[in-house]
Amino acid sequence: MDKIIDFNLLGAVIPKSITKYPQRGNQNPRACETKGGMINSIGIQSNGIDYYLKEIVPYYKQYRAPLISSISAESIDEFVEMSEIIGAVPKVSALELNISCPNLKSDGRAFGMSDDVTHHLVSRVRKVTDKPILVKLTPNVTDIRSIALAAEGAGADSLIVANTPLAMAIDIHSRQPKIGNIMGGVIWAGY
Ligand SMILES: Cc1cc2nc3c(=O)[nH]c(=O)nc-3n(C[C@H](O)[C@H](O)[C@H](O)COP(=O)(O)O)c2cc1C
């Protein structure tokens, strides 16, 4: 990416979301074109937090652009644990909480689909870091305003609107989705 654009020209850089443990992400294909644009189903490929601290953060030290770390976790406790560790790293200017990922310790819905869960998650992270907290909302809700207000009320400094809207493209010949993994009976792919 730094061969395409000079990172020092950017206001900040948010590299790919990090998970606690390494995970492979979804099988290919992970993206497909549609008439209206492009849909993706990436599944957050990540080398895990240890690799992030050892390799990714030091790499960004060569750039003036502030580094914002995007955190993706499977439970509120894991968000808190990761935020405390990453928030303490001097090069990291702010944390992005990717609350569009599923809450696997609960009902599997994205954290950001509930104002109560959002409020609880952000309040707990607020207690373990003084760094600015950016909350990345999911658009896959009935009323995003209540979730946004819950995040703000819990101490979010900024909102990112928004992650990928759910979408599906069907291959009319195989009658199967063109991309996407099946989680709890739902095909997850986004526009
Ligand atoms: C290839 C690809 C990888 C993405 N990876 C992440 C990610 O790691 N973390 C995240 O929060 N969002 C991720 N997203 C979502 C985008 O950051 C963005 O929120 C989404 O594409 C909607 O914005 P847009 O309409 O401008 O594309 C990814 C999207 C794509 C297409």
Ligand as a Chemical Component Dictionary entry (heavy atoms), coordinates in Angstrom:
data_LIG
# 
_chem_comp.id                   LIG 
_chem_comp.type                 NON-POLYMER 
_chem_comp.pdbx_formal_charge   0 
_chem_comp.three_letter_code    LIG 
# 
loop_
_chem_comp_atom.comp_id 
_chem_comp_atom.atom_id 
_chem_comp_atom.alt_atom_id 
_chem_comp_atom.type_symbol 
_chem_comp_atom.charge 
_chem_comp_atom.model_Cartn_x 
_chem_comp_atom.model_Cartn_y 
_chem_comp_atom.model_Cartn_z 
_chem_comp_atom.pdbx_ordinal 
LIG C1  C1  C 0 -11.453 -5.893 1.294  1  
LIG C2  C2  C 0 -12.112 -5.242 2.471  2  
LIG C3  C3  C 0 -11.556 -5.410 3.749  3  
LIG C4  C4  C 0 -12.146 -4.814 4.856  4  
LIG N1  N1  N 0 -11.590 -4.991 6.088  5  
LIG C5  C5  C 0 -12.129 -4.371 7.164  6  
LIG C6  C6  C 0 -11.526 -4.505 8.460  7  
LIG O1  O1  O 0 -10.512 -5.172 8.652  8  
LIG N2  N2  N 0 -12.115 -3.870 9.502  9  
LIG C7  C7  C 0 -13.241 -3.101 9.353  10 
LIG O2  O2  O 0 -13.724 -2.541 10.344 11 
LIG N3  N3  N 0 -13.829 -2.946 8.135  12 
LIG C8  C8  C 0 -13.293 -3.563 7.050  13 
LIG N4  N4  N 0 -13.883 -3.410 5.824  14 
LIG C9  C9  C 0 -15.048 -2.507 5.687  15 
LIG C10 C10 C 0 -14.611 -1.140 5.157  16 
LIG O3  O3  O 0 -13.654 -0.564 6.022  17 
LIG C11 C11 C 0 -15.813 -0.173 5.035  18 
LIG O4  O4  O 0 -16.364 0.075  6.304  19 
LIG C12 C12 C 0 -16.900 -0.740 4.165  20 
LIG O5  O5  O 0 -16.330 -1.216 2.965  21 
LIG C13 C13 C 0 -18.002 0.299  3.879  22 
LIG O6  O6  O 0 -17.444 1.483  3.385  23 
LIG P1  P1  P 0 -17.482 1.830  1.805  24 
LIG O7  O7  O 0 -18.950 1.898  1.470  25 
LIG O8  O8  O 0 -16.766 3.131  1.677  26 
LIG O9  O9  O 0 -16.787 0.695  1.114  27 
LIG C14 C14 C 0 -13.317 -4.018 4.702  28 
LIG C15 C15 C 0 -13.873 -3.848 3.403  29 
LIG C16 C16 C 0 -13.290 -4.462 2.313  30 
LIG C17 C17 C 0 -13.919 -4.277 0.948  31 
# 
loop_
_chem_comp_bond.comp_id 
_chem_comp_bond.atom_id_1 
_chem_comp_bond.atom_id_2 
_chem_comp_bond.value_order 
_chem_comp_bond.pdbx_ordinal 
LIG C1  C2  SING 1  
LIG C2  C3  SING 2  
LIG C2  C16 DOUB 3  
LIG C3  C4  DOUB 4  
LIG C4  N1  SING 5  
LIG C4  C14 SING 6  
LIG N1  C5  DOUB 7  
LIG C5  C6  SING 8  
LIG C5  C8  SING 9  
LIG C6  O1  DOUB 10 
LIG C6  N2  SING 11 
LIG N2  C7  SING 12 
LIG C7  O2  DOUB 13 
LIG C7  N3  SING 14 
LIG N3  C8  DOUB 15 
LIG C8  N4  SING 16 
LIG N4  C9  SING 17 
LIG N4  C14 SING 18 
LIG C9  C10 SING 19 
LIG C10 O3  SING 20 
LIG C10 C11 SING 21 
LIG C11 O4  SING 22 
LIG C11 C12 SING 23 
LIG C12 O5  SING 24 
LIG C12 C13 SING 25 
LIG C13 O6  SING 26 
LIG O6  P1  SING 27 
LIG P1  O7  DOUB 28 
LIG P1  O8  SING 29 
LIG P1  O9  SING 30 
LIG C14 C15 DOUB 31 
LIG C15 C16 SING 32 
LIG C16 C17 SING 33 
# 
